[in-house]
Amino acid sequence: MPTDLLKTTVKSSEENTFVIELKNNALSPEYVYGDRVYVDGNDCKPDGSAFAYWDGVGLAFGLLHVVPSKDGPMIRVTTSNAEPVLIGIGVMPILGKIKGQMRLG
């Protein structure tokens, strides 16, 4: 992938960006099934944006927010096809922040 594209258009790290094809509509309407998304593996701090993460079964996508709780900070995972869930920080490996997309067809 051209480094100029990553740095100027996608605004993603050159050394740790990968492309994943979405296989669900968890982030619709912004990202839909079949989109290719640029994931920056160097940007893993939840800030309410769309992220790729490992849910224990497979690759998943959602909006990740850090929220306070009496048991310490938690991550709220929000998707368009399920109710939000709270997960302990460190329990769910975050693979990276979605920085851009390609829609084919």
C-alpha positions in Angstrom: 0.0 0.0 0.0 1.5 3.4 -0.9 2.8 5.1 2.2 1.7 8.5 1.0 -1.9 7.2 0.9 -1.6 5.9 4.5 0.0 9.1 5.9 -2.0 11.8 4.1 -5.4 10.3 3.3 -6.0 7.5 5.8 -3.9 9.1 8.5 -2.7 5.7 9.7 0.7 4.2 10.7 2.8 2.9 7.9 4.2 0.0 9.7 1.1 -1.5 11.4 -1.9 -0.9 9.1 -3.9 -3.8 7.7 -7.0 -4.1 5.5 -9.9 -6.3 6.6 -13.1 -7.1 4.7 -16.2 -6.7 6.8 -18.3 -9.8 7.0 -21.3 -8.2 8.9 -23.2 -5.0 9.4 -22.2 -4.3 13.0 -21.2 -0.8 12.1 -23.8 0.1 9.6 -24.7 2.5 8.1 -21.2 3.9 8.0 -19.5 0.6 7.3 -21.3 -2.3 5.7 -20.8 -5.9 4.7 -18.1 -6.1 2.0 -16.4 -2.8 2.8 -12.6 -3.1 3.2 -11.5 -1.1 6.2 -8.0 0.2 7.1 -7.2 -0.7 10.7 -4.3 1.0 12.4 -2.8 -1.5 14.9 -0.8 1.3 16.6 -4.0 3.1 17.7 -5.8 0.9 20.2 -7.1 3.5 22.8 -10.9 3.4 22.9 -12.3 6.9 22.2 -15.8 6.2 20.9 -14.6 5.4 17.4 -14.9 2.2 15.4 -12.4 -0.5 16.3 -11.5 -4.0 15.3 -11.2 -6.4 18.3 -11.1 -10.1 19.2 -14.3 -11.2 20.9 -13.0 -14.6 22.0 -14.6 -16.3 19.0 -13.5 -14.2 16.1 -12.8 -10.8 14.6 -15.4 -8.3 15.6 -16.1 -4.6 15.0 -17.7 -2.0 17.2 -17.7 1.5 18.7 -15.5 1.4 21.8 -15.8 3.8 24.7 -14.1 3.8 28.1 -16.6 4.3 30.9 -16.1 4.5 34.6 -17.6 1.9 37.0 -17.3 1.0 40.6 -15.0 -1.9 39.7 -12.7 0.3 37.6 -12.9 1.5 34.0 -14.7 -0.7 31.5 -15.1 -0.7 27.7 -18.6 -0.2 26.3 -19.0 -2.0 23.0 -21.7 -0.6 20.8 -22.9 -2.1 17.5 -25.8 -1.5 15.2 -27.1 -5.1 15.6 -26.9 -5.7 19.4 -27.4 -4.0 22.8 -24.3 -2.3 24.2 -22.2 -4.5 26.5 -19.5 -3.7 29.1 -16.3 -5.6 29.1 -13.3 -5.2 31.5 -10.3 -3.4 30.2 -7.6 -6.0 29.3 -10.2 -8.8 28.7 -10.8 -8.0 25.1 -7.8 -7.6 22.8 -8.2 -4.5 20.7 -6.6 -4.9 17.3 -6.8 -1.3 16.1 -8.8 1.7 15.2 -10.6 1.9 11.8 -9.1 4.8 10.0 -10.7 4.5 6.5 -12.6 2.4 4.2 -13.0 1.2 0.6 -16.3 0.3 -0.8 -16.2 -1.8 -4.0 -18.9 -1.9 -6.6 
